[in-house]
């Protein structure tokens, strides 16, 4: 025996229109001769007694005859079928033979019967054999049954429950639908709910004295009735215990339906069956939205994308979709967009909403760093929240600035305004002058206010109440500017996280102001802090940056939670407090720009300190006699011009990685500097009194000489060393002991030559010797060096052979104002040779260098640059197919000089803009500190890998005629390093040259360079004195066999290296003609 559903599943959109009218609950299917007067008879009356409307065919179907139309209709009108298998049910081969004979013209129907029997045979059912029939019938009819429905709010629990309730309620002796159990119980209590249950089922308004009396009435008056009860939105077990505590409270066949949002609550009840409401799919959601918003099953024109956006934010919740669809019906696109913005906002977490509203009111069109800093102070985790807002397009980021659309800003303003339209003091944010002024004059602020920000363009007098902040207990952000208060505030909220009040009217904070985590800025009038702040246990961040009138702090800090102290530019602060032993949490201490003369001895208590900044402390004279902070990483003493001595470093100072001594007046370093084993960067620029450095730099005995750098080694981690402008006369040979050195700056010193051992610094990348006016020659340099800066070396006559066969990369070379290096042709040859050689490198090596620069004296552009023009720009057009498929680089040449009628500034740069099809790509500056009035040449080569991916997408294009429009534009910029003032037009660009380089162009380079081999080229040594040099490259060359021999050896070595390595890509065929070329077009 088995039960089956006679209905197929229908879509929700066609449920009411397509479902046939059901007349019967159950259709009994049986073989009459076997069970009509026995088991089937008993089952029929048991079902009827339980109120289950059952169809039983009273007439026997003659074997082999078709089922009557009336019987087929009864089957269609029944919700379920109960099939009673008996001994002779469809088991007779004679019966099937009769069927097959009768329907031999429609054999498909016979096959359908066979399949149906197999399916029924697989259904779950009850076996009557060896069991009492009454027990089986009781199982079929069933006891009172509880069905639980679970799902989130808006998912359709109410709709589903009501539909089922009204469909089956006529089959029960009594029904009750309690629609809001949780809410009614909180409002009126359980007794009222018990009365409703009794009234709806018995239609009798009974008086219930208390909860226990109600339980008694329900158990005794409903236990014989077959009822249907729905308890909607249940959240407490006690509610059910007092309304439907046990199955025996209701008659057999009763049904209790419980709906809730708490799945765990259902599981604690004991489960008959839990039905979980599912969310709608994307297509179902879009279909439902269209039915509500457009009254059809598809969106109207121009609304499709907006409709999809709405579906995304409704998460498949039917109720939300219905409400939105009904609201949007007949609305314009602008209304749809406004509604979508609001939904996007409501979908955010609370922290993200707060970040959004702060940007709306205070930080729209503000710089990223300032916004992130303040949001961090407010505890809003901006790194995560801002990404969410950007992903949802609620905030945009452009040119280092956050901004949002006017519609979004207006929406945010409305959200806060709606918090309390009539009383501005009850809104979370105040940003309008009229609201701020009213609230602070009338003192109508409340705990709701979290932020007040207003910066006026012109100063206004404010007649605010001296107690104006006394009620704004939760105020966290306060930024005011250009207000002149007539009364000092007597109260500031302790909840303040960020306080920036330019023109704060008092010299002191109120005594009751106990900051927990405050950032204080702009208090130019503030002279001292209340002593109580020094013992504030919860303060984690103290920022008094720029308080120029601050003269005193509490005598001692005992703030165990304090992590950051910023006193930068408190220019009248002469003393800082002693630090208590419990201040191990301090991580950062900024004292730069203060007037202090020394550090307290208790500085050692800040054991967790990582950076200590004392930059520009002009009065600072001494550190503690023994300086030891175990975890210190950065020590900045730059421009402490009265600091003459550095104390000994403790043995536990190995964490120090950066030491800045530039601009001090120290004469030596302590021998214990070797304890700084982790030191990676040492800056001693402008230490003009430095007589020697300790032997521990090199682990050897000192050999002190006046103004001589003696030794540096033990510092095996040192990668950056700046000894510029230290009046050094020589560099010792054991400089090679600094084997980790990558960046070495020796500018502005007095030596005439460099140590030969500098070549042993195998990983040295950059060497700077600018303005070494006595330097006459360079030694052989390390193979891997990438950049050499030798500007203003006016005595320099010779250079090493920079075209070393074993070096992997070319060199960025800047030799402005090196007037004795008269001829530039060798450098031009070197520039082109570097280009050629780069094509012979492994692909992995090519990608390490994307550009080459050389800046040298000269006034003419080589003829190899086919496209030349007077002025600061040149344009060409190239066939797109050639440009896209065969271009291997861009070669640029610029002739420039400072204007003679302007003063020479400390810093000038050239910027090249590459313009392709109207798109501009900036090339990094090519020159700085131009100090000569002579003409110079800037040679620049860009490989294809130089461009960013997004640049490539815009560069590779063409016009309607199949040409790419290519050009360069040179801009100049100069400024005074002291005043930061920018001066345009200080450098004049005289000429420009451009050539797009293709593989076939290498042949031209080979020919022209081979032609140069037949002329006198002495590129690295002067043949004219400084007096007769006019700044232009010479065009009169004589034969020089050694030059030819050197270039031949160089190229032979390169070719040899290429053949030996399988990683090297094959050289273009044209390179083989290097020595056979005869035509020259490089003459300048």
N, C-alpha and C positions, 0 to 999 in steps of 0.2 A: 504494500500500500504506500502511495506517495502523494505528496501535494505539490502542485505546480501553479505558477502564475499564468493567467491567461492573457495578460496585457504586455505589450512591448513598451520599452522605455521611449518616452517622447521628449523632444527638446523643450526647454523652459519657455521659449518664445511662442510655442504653438500648443501649450498644455491645455488651455481652456477651450480652444477652438477645435482641437483635433481629437481629444479623448472622448470615446463613445460613452453614452449614459449607462452607468452600471446599475443593474436591477437586483442582482444576487451577490451575496458574499462568497458562496461556495457552490460549485457544480459537482454533484456526486456522479462518478462514472463507475459502473459495476456490471457484472453479468447476472441478470435477473434470476435465472433458475438456481444459481448457486447461493446468492446472499440476500435477495430482496426481502424475504420474510425473517431473516435472522440478523446477522451483524449490521447490514446496511440499515435495516429498520431501526435498530437501537441507536446507531450513530446519528441518524437523521433527527430523531426526537431529542437526543442530547444537544445537538447543535441548535435546534429550534428553541429549546429551553434556555440556552445561553444567549438568545437574541441574535443568533447568526442566521441570516436569511439564506436558506438553502434550496437549491433546485434538485428534485428527484423525479426522473421520468417514470410515469406510472404505467406506461405501455411498453411491452417487450418488443424490441427491435428484431424483426424476422431475419434469420440468417441470410446473408447475401444481398439484403436490400440496402438502398442508400439511406443516409441519415436525412430526416425530414428537415425542411427549412426552419420549422419552429424550434427543433432541437439545436440546430446550428446557431440560431439567434440567441437561445438561452446560454450557449457556451460563450458567445461574444459578450453577453451582458453580465457575465460572472467574473468576480475579481480573482478567485482561486478555484482550482479543481482538485478534488480528492479522488484518486484512482484506487479502487479496491480490486486487487488481483486475487482471483480464486482459481480453483483447480482447472476449470474449463475456459478461463478468460483468454480468448484469442490463441489457445494452444492447439486447437484441432486443425490438422492438415486438411481435413475435409472443408472446414470453414474457409481457409484461404483458397482452396481449390475452387470453391463456389464463387468467392470474390473475384478470382482471376478469370473465371469463365464469364461472370456477369459483366466485368469491366475489361473484357479483352480488347475493346476498341480504345480504352484509356488506361494502358498498362502503367503509365507514369503515376497514376493515383495509387495503384497497388504498391509500387515501390516506395511512395511517400509513407504509406501505412507501415511498411517494414521498418523504415528509418525511425519513424515516430515511436514504434514499440521498443527499438533499441535504446533510444534516448530516455524513455520512461523507465526502462529497466535499470538505468544507471542512477536514477534519482534516489536520494535518501528517503527512507520511510520507516514504518513500524512493522514488526513481524508478530503476527497473532499466535503462531504455533506455540503450544504449551504454555500459554499465558491467558489469564482471565480476560474476556472481552471487555468487561467493565473498566479494567485498568487501562487498556489500550484506548478506550473511548475517552477516559478522563485525561490521558496524556494529550489527545488530539484537541479536546475542548479547552484544556488549560485552566490554571489558576489566574488570580489577578497578577498582572504583569507590569513591570516598570521599565519604561524606555527613557534613556538619558540622551539629551542632545547637547553637544558641546561645540563652542565656536566663539571667535572674537566678536566684539561689538560691530554691528553693521554687516555681518556676513550673511544674514538671511534667516537666523533662527526663528525670529518672530513670524516672518512670512510663511516659512515651512510649517511651523507648529500650527498656525491658524488655518492654513489650507487643509492639513490633515484632520484637525479638530472638526471643522465644518463638514468635511466629507464623510466622516464616520459617526458623528454625534447622534444621528437618528437610530443607530443600532444599539444604543445603551438606554438603560432605565433612567439615568440621570447624568448630567454633564456640568462641569465647572471649569472656567478658565480664569485663573488668578494671574493677572498680567504683569504685576510688578511686586513680587514678593519681597525683595530686598528693600525697595523704597517704602512700601506700605508698612513693612515691619518696623523700620526706623521711625516712621512718622506716627503710626497709630497703634503699633504693637501687635502681638500674635493673636490676642483675643479678637480683634477686629477681623483678622484674616479667617479665623475659625468660623465666625458668624457669616462671612461671605460664602465660604465653602458650603455650609449647611443651607443657607438661603438659596443658592443657585441649584443645588441638587434636589432638595425637598420642597423648594418654593415655600418655605416657612421661616418667618423672621423670629428665630428663637433667641431668648436672652441667655447669654453666656456670662457666668459670674467671673471666672478667671480661666487661666490657661488649662489647668488640670480638669476643670469642669468641661471645657471645650473638648478635650481629649476623650472624656467619658461619653459625651453626646455623640461624637463622630464614630467611635468604635461600636456603640450599641445601635445607632439608628441607620448606619450604612452597611453593616456587615452582611446583610442579605441582599443588597442591591448590586447589580452589575452596572458600574459607573465608569465614566471617562473623566479624568482630572488632569489639567495642565497647570504645573507650577512653573511660572516663567521668571527667570533671573533670580535663582536661588544661590546664596553664598554662604549660608551657615547650616550646620548639621542640625542644630536645635530647631530651626524652622521646619524641617521635614519631620523631625521626631514628634512635633506637636500638631502636624497637619496630616501626615500619612506615615505613622511610625512603623506599621507592620502590614504584611499582606492580608492578614486575617481581619483587618479593619474593614475591608471591602469584600463584596461578594465575588464568587467565582466568575472568571472572564473579564474582570475589571482591568482597566488600563490606566496607569499613572505615567504621565510624561513630564520629565524634569529637564529644564534648559538652564545652562549656566556658562559663564566665561572661564570658570576655574576647573580645568580637567582633573587636577589632583583631588579636588573635592568630590568629584563623581567617583573616582576610584576608591575612595574611603567608604562609599555607601554599600559596596557589594554590587556586582554587575549582573543584570539580566542582559542588557544590550546597550552599548554606547554608540550613538550615531554622531560622527564628526562632520560638521558642515565644512565643505570645501570652498576655497576661493574660486572666483570665475577665472577662466583662462583669458588671455589677451583678446582673442577673437570674440569670446562671449561678452567681455566687458565692453568692447567697442560696439558690438551689436546692441547691447542694452543702452549705452549712451546715445546712440543714434536714434533709437526708438523714442527716447525721452527728449532729446535736444532738437531733433529734426522731424520727428514723427514718421520716420522711414528707416529702413535697415542699412542705410549708407550715409556718409557725411555729405553735406552740401559742398559746392565748389569752393575752393580755397580754405576749407576747414579741416581737411584730412590730417595734416601734421599737428594742428592744434588739438584735434580730437585724440590723436595718439599720445600727445603729451599729458592730457588729462587722464587717460587710461593708466599711464605710467604712475601717476601720483595717487591714484585711487587703490592701487594694490589689489584689484579684483574684488573689492567690497561692494556688494550689490546696493546696499542702502546709500552709500556715499555716491555711487554712480547715478542712482535715481535722483537724489537731491540735486546734484550738480547739473544733470541733464535737464531737469525741470527748470532750474534757475537760468540756464543758458539758452533755453528755447526762445528763438526770435531775437537774440541779442547780436550786436555788431561784433566784428572781429576785435576791435579795441577793447570792448568789455570782456571778451574771452581772454585776451592777453592779460588784462588787469587781474581777472580772477585766477589765472594760472600763476601769476606772480605771488598772489596771496597764498595759494595752495603750496607752492614751492617753499614759502617761508614757514607755513604751518608744519610741513614735513620735517623741518630741521629739529635737531636736539636743542635743548635749552641753551647750552653753551654757544652753539652755532647761531642761534637767534640773537643772543646778546652781542656777539661779534658783529653780525649784520647791522643791528641797530646802532652800535657805536660808530660804524663806518658811515651810516646814514647821516648821523647828526654831527659827528666831530671829525671824521677822518677821510671824508670824500675828497679826492684829489690831493691826498697827502702822501709823502714818501714812504716807501715800504719799511725802511729801518725804523723810523719814528713810530709807525703804526704798530709794528710787531713788538717793539720795546714796551710801549704802553699797555698793549693787550697782555703781554707777559706779566707785567706788574699787577694787572687786574686778575690774574689767575685764570685766563680764558683759553690757554693752550692754542695759540694762533697757528702754529705749524699745521695742526690737524684741521682746525675749523676753517681757516682761510682756503685750504685746498678743497674742502667740501663746497664752500660758496663759489669758488672758481669753477668747479666741475658742474655746478648747477646753473652757471651763468648769472648768478645773483650779484656777483662782483667781477669787475674786469681789472686786469693788470697790464699797464702799458707804460713804457719809459720810466720804470722804477716807481710807478705811482698807482695807487688803488683808486678806482672810480666806479661809479654805477650810473645807470640810465636815470633820467629825470623821473620816469614813471615809478621805478623802484624806490627812489628816494621819497617821492610823494606817498607811496604806499607805506613806507616805514614811518613817516611822520603821522599818517593816519592811525597806524597801529598804536602808537604811543598816545596820541590824542584821545583815542577811544578808551584808553585805560580809565580816564575820568574827564569827560568833556567839560564839566562845569568847574572843576577845581584843579588848577595846574599844580598845586602842592601835593597832589595825590598821584602824579604821573612819575614814571621811573626816570625820565630824562627831561631836563630843561635846557633849551637852546635859544629861545627868543628873549630879547631884552625885556619886553613888557612882562612876560611871565616871571623871569628871574627877579626883576625889580619888584614886582608886586609881592612875590612869596617872601623875599628877604626883608622888605620894609614891614610887611604885616606879620612876619614870623609865622606863616601858615604852612611851613614845610612839614613833611611827615616821613615815616620810615620807608615810604614807597620810593623816595628820591634816591637814585643811585649815582647819578652823574649830572653835573652842572658845568657847561663849557660855553664860554663866550669871550671872543677877542674883538674889541672895538677898534675901528680905524682912528678914531679921535677920542681923546680922554673925556670921560663924563664923571660928574660928581654923583656919588651914590649915598643916599640917606638911609642906609640899611640899618636895621635894628642890631644892636650889639649882641643880642642873643639869637641872631637870625639862623644860625646853624644848630641850635640846641635841640630841635625836634627831628632833624635829618640824621638819625642815628646810623643809618646804613649807607650814607654817602661815601662812595669809593673813589670817584674821579671828580676833581675840582680844578678847572683851568680858567683863570680870569686874567684879563689884560686890559689896561687903559681905564681902570676904575680908580677914582680917587675917593676913598672912604673918609667920611667925617668922624666915624666912631670905630675904635679898634674892636675887633671881634673878641668877645669874652669866652667863646667856646668854639672848638673845632672837633668834628666827629673822630673818634678813635678808629673807626672803620676805614678811614682814608688810606687808599693804596698809592694814589698818584696826586700830588698837590703841586701845581705850577701857578703861582700867583705873583705876577710881575707887579711890583708896586705895593706889596703887602704893607699895610700902614703901620705896623708895630715893629719895634726892635726885638721883641720876644714873642714866643708862642705862649698861648694860655697855659697856665700851670696844670690844668686838667687834661691837656693833650698828651695822651699816652699812645704813641704809634705802635701798631703791631707789625706792619709791613709797609712803610711809607717811602715814597720817593719824593723828595722835596727839591723844587727847582725854582729859580727866578726870584729868590728872596733877597734882593739887593740891599734891603734895609735891615735884614736880620743880623744881629750882633752877637747873640749868644743863644745857647740851648739851655733849657731848664735842667738842673742837676738830676732830676728824676729820670731823664732819658738815659743817663749813663747806666742805670740798673734795670732797664726795661728788658724783661726776660724773653719776650716773644718777638721782639723786633728782629727781622731777618735781613733787611735791606735799608741802608742809610745813604741817601744821595743828597748832598748839599752842594753840588757842583755849581760854580759861578756865584756863590754868596760872597761877594767882594767885601762886604762890610763885616763879615763874621770874624770876630777877634778871639773868641774863647769858646771852649767846649768843657763839659764836665771833667774834673781832674782825673777821673778814672772810668774806664769802660768795663763793666761787669755784665755783658750781654751774651749769655751763653748760646743764644740762637742766631746771633748775627753772622751773616755770611759774606756780605759785600759792604765795603765802606768806600764812598766816593767823596773826596774833598777837593777835587780838581778845581784849580783857578780860584780858590779861596785865598786871594792874594794878600790879605792882612792877617791870616792865621799864622801865628808864630810858634805855636806849641800844640802838639797833639797829646791826648791823654795817655796815661799808663794803661797797659792791657792786663786784665786779670788772668789768673791761671786757668780759668774755665772757658777761655775764648778760643778753643781749638777748632771751632766751626768756621772761623773766618777764612775765606778762600781767596778774596781779592782785596787789595788795598791800593787806592789811587790817591797819591798826595802831590801829583804834578801841579806846578804853578803856585804852590803855597810859599809862605815866607819862613818856614821852619828852618832851624839851623842844625838840628840833629834829630835822631830817632831815640825814643826811650829805650832803656836797657831791656824793658819787658817785651820788646818786639819778638824776642825768642819764644814767648808764650803762644804766638800765632803759628803753631806747628803745622797747620794745614794750609798755610799761605802758599799760593802758586805764583802769581805775579805781584811784584812790588814796583810801583811806578813813582819815581822821584824826579821825573823830567822837568827841566826849567825851574828847579828850586835854586834860585840864584844865591840865596843866603846859606844854603846847606854846606856844612863844613866837615862833618864827620859821621861815620857809622860806628856802631858799638865796637869796642876793641877787638873782640873776637866775634865774627859774624857767622852764625850757624842756624839756618832754618831748613829742616830736613827735606821737606817736599817742595822747596822753592824751585820754580822752573825758569822764571824770567826776572832779571834784575835790570831796571832801567835807571841810569844815572846821567842820561844825556843832558848836556848844557848846564850841569851843576858847576858853574864857572869858578866857585870858591872851594871846590873839593880838591884837595891836594894829595890825599892819601887814601888808599884802599886797605882796609884791615885784612888780617889773615883769615882765610876761609877755613871753616871746620871740616873735619874728615867726612861728615855725613852730607856733603853738599853735591853729591854726584848727580842729583836730579836737575841741576841748573843746565839748561840747554841754550839760553840766550843771555849775553852780557853786553850792555850798552854803556860805554864809557866816553862816547864822542862828546867833544866840547868841554871836557873837564881839564883841570890843570895838574893832573897827577904826573909825577916824574918817573914812577916805576910801578910795576905790579908786584903783589906779594908773591913770595916763593911758593906759597900754598895754593897758587892757582892750579897746580897740578892735581889738586883734589877735585876739581871740576871735570871729572872724567867723562861726563855726558855732554860737555859743552860743544855745541854744533855751530854757533855763530858768535863771533867777537867783533864788535865795532869800536875801534879806538880812533876814529877820524877826528882830526883837529886837536889831537893831544900833542900840542907843540912842545911841551916840556918833557915829553917822554924820552928819557935818556937811554933806557935799556929795558928789555923784558927778561924775566928770570930764566935761569937755565932749565927749569922744569918744563919749559916749552919744548925743549929739545932733549931733555934728560942728559945734559952734559954740563961741565963746569962753565960758569959765565966768563965771558971775555969782554968786559964792559969797555966801551969806547964812547966818546962824546957823540951824542946824536946817532948812535948806531943801534940798529935792531940786532940784538945778540941771539936770542934763542927762543924757540917756541915748542918743543915737542912733547911729550906726555899726553897731549890732547889729541888722542887718536880718533875722536869723533868730529873734529873740527872740519866743517865743510865750507864755511864762509868766514873770510878774514878781511877786514877793512882797516888798513893802516895808512889811509890817504892823509896828506897834509900833516905829517908828523915830523917833518924836517929830517928825514932819514937820508944818510949819505951813502949807504950801501945795504945790500941784501946778502945775508950770509949764505954760504954754500949748503949748509945743512937745512935749508928750506925744504929740501926733498923729503925730510922726515914727516912732513904734514901730508901723508899719503892719501888722506880722505878729502883734501881740499878740492872744491869745485869752483868757487868764485873768489877771486883774489883781486883786491883793489889797492893799488899803490899810487894813485894819482897825487900830483902836487908835491912830490918829494924831490930830493936834490941829487940822487945818484946819476952817474953818467952811463952805467951799464947794468944789466940784470945778471944774476948768477946763471951760469951755464946749467946748473943742476935743476933749474926750473923745469927742464924738459922731462925730468923724472916724475913729475906730478901727473901720473898717467890718466887720472880722471878729471883733470882740470878742464872746465868748459869755457870759462870767461876770464879774461885778463884786462884790467883797466889801468892805464898809465897816463891818463889825460893830464896835460899841463905839467909834465915832468920836463921842464925846459932845459935841463942839463943832459937829458938822455940822448946819447949819440947812436946807439945801436941796440938791437935786440939779439938775444941768443936763439938757438934752435928751440922751437916750442913743442909742447906735447902733441902727439898725433891726433888726439880727439878734441882739441880745442875748437870751439865753435864761433867765438866772437872775440875780437880784439878792438879795444877803444884806445886810440892814441892821439886824441885831439890836442892841438896846441903844443905838441912836442917840437918846438922850433929848432932844436939842435939835431934832430934825428936825421941821419944821413943814410944809413943802411938798415935793411930788414933781412930776416932770415929767408930762406927759400920756402915760401908758403905753399908752393905746389909740390908737396911731398907725395911721392908715389904711394905710400902706404896709408895715407890718411883717408878715412872713409867719407868725409864730408868736406864741403867747401867752408869758407870762413866768412862771417860777417865782419867787415873791416871798415872802421871809421877813422880817417886820418885828416880831418879838417885842420887847416892852418899849420900843417907840417911843411914849412916853406922850403926846407932844404931837400926834400924829396921831390926834385924838380920834374922828373919825367913820370908821366902816368901811364904810358903805353903798356908797360909790364903788368900793371894792375888790370888794365882792360883785357889783356890776354888771359890773365889769371881768372877773371870773371867768366869769360867764355869757356875756358878749359874746365872750370868747375861744372858748368852746365853740361858739357860733353861727358865728363866723367860720371856725373850722376846717372846718366842713362846706362852706364855699364854696371851699376851697383845691383845687388839683389833687390827684388821688389820690397822686401822687408826693410832694407836700408833706405830706399828712396822715401818711404813714408815717414822717416824720422825727421827729414828736413823738407819743408814745403816752400822755402824762399831763400834767396841769397841777396845780401846787400853789400855794396862797397861805396864808400864816400871818400873822394880824393880831390886834390886840386885839379883844375882843368876848366876850359871854357868852350870846348867844342864837343858836339855829339858825333860819335863815329858814324860813318856813312852806312854801316851795316843796318842801322835803324832806318829803314826805308821811308817811314812816315815821320816827318819832323815839322815843327811849327814854331813860330815866335810866340812867346807868351806862356800861359800856364795850362793850356789844354790842347789836345790833338784828338782828332776823330778819324776813323777809317770804316770801311765796310768790307766784309769778307763773305764769300759764299758759305751758306749755312752748312752744307754737306762737308766742306773742307774743315770748317771751324769745329764742327761737332765730332767728326770722325778722326781727324788727324792732328789736331792741335795738341802739342806737348808742353806748352808753357806760354807765358807772357813776359816779354822783355821791355823794360822801361828805362829811359835815360832822361835826367833832368839837370839843367844847368841853373844854378841859383847863386845869389850873393846878398848879403845884407845891404839895405839902402845906405848909401854913404852919408846922407843927411840926418840919420837917426843915431841915437846913442846905442851902444852895444849892450844888450840885456843878457842876463845870466842864462836864460833858457828859451830856446826857440825850437820848434819842430816843423817838419814837413809832413803833410798828410796827403796820401795819394788815394783818389777815388777812382776805381775802375767802373766804367759805365758800359753796360751791355744791354742793348734793346731798352734803354731808359731806366734800367735797374742799377742802383748804385751799391757797390761793395767797398767798404773802407779797408785800406791797407794800413797796418800799424805805422806809427811815426818812423821816419827814416833818419832823422838827424836831431841833435840837441846841442845846447850850449855853443851855438855858432858865435865865435868870437873874432873872426877875421873878416876883413872887407874884401878879400879875394874871391874870385869865382871858384865854385866847386861843382863837381859832377856827382850825382847820385845814380848809381847803377843798381837796378832792382830786377830780379827774375822770380816769377811766381810759377810754381808747378800747379797742375790741375788739382792736386790734393789740398792746396791752400784753401780752397773755397769750402764753406760749410755746405751741408746737404741742402738746406733750404735755399742757399744762394744758387746752387747749381740748377735747381728747378726753374728759377727765374731767368738765369743767364742763357740757358740753351733754348733759344727761340729765333725766329726770323720774321722778316716783313713779307708782304705779299709777293715780292719778286724773288724770294728765296735768299735774301742777304741778312747777315747779322750786323747790326750797327754797334761798333766798338769804339770806346774812347777813354781818355784819362783826364782827370781834373786835379790839379795840384793846389792845395791850400796851405797856408802858413799860419802859425800862431806863436806869439812871443808874450812872455809875462815876466814881471819882476817877482823874484822868489820871496822878497821881503814883504812887499805890499800886496802880493797876489793880484796886482792889477794887470789886465790883459791889454796888449797893444797890437792891433791888426796892422798889416802892411809893413812890418819891419823888415821882412825878407822879400826880395824880389825874385820871382821865377822868370828867367830870361828865355829859356828854350825848353821844348819837350820833344822826346822821341819815343816811338812805339813800334813794336814789331811782334806780331803773333808768330810763334815759332812752331814750325811743322818739322816732321822727320827729314824732309828733303832739304830743309835749311841748314842742317848740320854740314852738308857738303860745302855750302858757301863759307861757313865758319872755318872748315878745314883749309880751304884754299886761301882765305885771307890771312889766317894765322901762319900758314906756311910761307906766304909772301913776306910777312913781317920777319921771319927767321933770316931773311937775306939782308936785313938792315941792322944798323947799330942800335941795339936796345939794351940799355943798362938800367932796368927798372927800379932797382933797389938801392942805387947809389947816386948821389948828386953829381952832376958835371958842371953845375953853375952855382955861384954863391947866392946867398940870400939877397944881396944888393942888386944883382942884375936879373933876379927872377921877377917876371911880370904876372905870374898866375896862370899863364896859358901853357898847355902841353906843347912840347917841341914837335915839329914836323920834319926835322932834318936828322935822319938816322944814317949811321954808317954800318957796314957789315960787321958782324960780331959772331965769329964761329962758335964761341962757347955757348952763346944763347941758343943757336941751332942745335948744338950737341945736347944741351940740357933738356930742351923740349922733346928731342928725339928719344932720349933715355926715359924721360917721364912717361911718354905715351907707350913706349915699349914695355915698361914695367906694368902699366895699367892693363895692357893687352895680355901680358903674361898672367897677371892675377886673375883675369877673366877666364882664361883657358883652364886654369887649375881648379876653379870652383864650379861645381855643377849648379850652384844656386844662382850664379850670375846669369842674367839674361843676355842673349846674343846681341852684340853690338850691331847697329845699323850698318848696312853695306857701305854707306857713304864714308864711314869713318876710316876705311882702308885707304882713302885717298888723301890722308892728312899731309904726307910729304910730297904728294904729286901736284898739289894745287899751285896755281901760278898767279891768279888774279887777286888783286887786293882792293877791298872797298872799306877798309877800316881807318884810312888816313884821316886824321883830325887836325 
